């Protein structure tokens, strides 16, 4: 049977029908918000290449964490920016350093309701900006770096991190961190491995966000853009070393890699919508060239559709707010008007309830999985 009997458009005619048959949805719990905390700040400081994203002070970080909790986000990924740096990145290993101190504070404040994850890497802490220590030849010394990662993982776990996330792409990093955690009694702390992390121009704005000292690039340790099979090898190795979750990064330009990773992984797969992906959407939207909300939503749906279990995105809190609005809006519609006129703009809910006034209603027929798709 084919046309005219077959008419796929039948299933797209109304917003309600599209919602019913959506194969992919966003939910606040799938979203992880990366946050930056900078030592010595008394107020949040804007990041010019990432409009709307800030370097947090230690106190504004806690406010952001509470907001993330109230929005029902899945978790936070913490990045620390120290006041002083050295060749070994010592501030990252110091239990009183900015990152470890912040892990403790955030855990205290919201730890029951949010998964608190920490970036396990030295690049924010070294004065040369590389993810590891440098040997006599000026190269990043893999095995010497592993020893520091092992120690850093233990300090982060002792500070209360629910998940540690090694992002340095050193060979063998997952295995040494796992062993160190286990020996220190942290056998319950999972590792989210940045397994397929590419040397990418899309990290540009992040360098400003963490005040990176890097000159040059990370091509000797991060994956090379042309390679797909090699990414799978990285994922396989991290799984064999005991990764509890694996990540693909960046997301949008690497959806093929994400899809491949999902097909071989027996653990959850995360994807990181990185700073440059954020900055491009913001820049185009600011020029009026794209509809910001439509594109943000579509970009995240695409990442989930490619198979990501969860997504790290600087949009996490804002999108969670939209999802709540959407849900509140569809409830109001249902209660008040069964023949309401079509919304002018299908991406906007017909009735917008301020997120602050929205309360999770007690409706046993709609469980936690009931957020409508957003487009
Ligand atoms: C390294 C790290 C980077 C990002 C996250 N962790 C930078 C890099 O590898 O160069 C980039 C994140 C982003 O661009 O949003 N600790």
Boltz pocket constraint, residues with backbone or C-beta under 6 A from the ligand:
constraints:
  - pocket:
      binder: B
      contacts: [[A, 119], [A, 121], [A, 122], [A, 123], [A, 124], [A, 167], [A, 168], [A, 202], [A, 203], [A, 204], [A, 205], [A, 206], [A, 207], [A, 218], [A, 273], [A, 274], [A, 275], [A, 276]]
      max_distance: 6.0
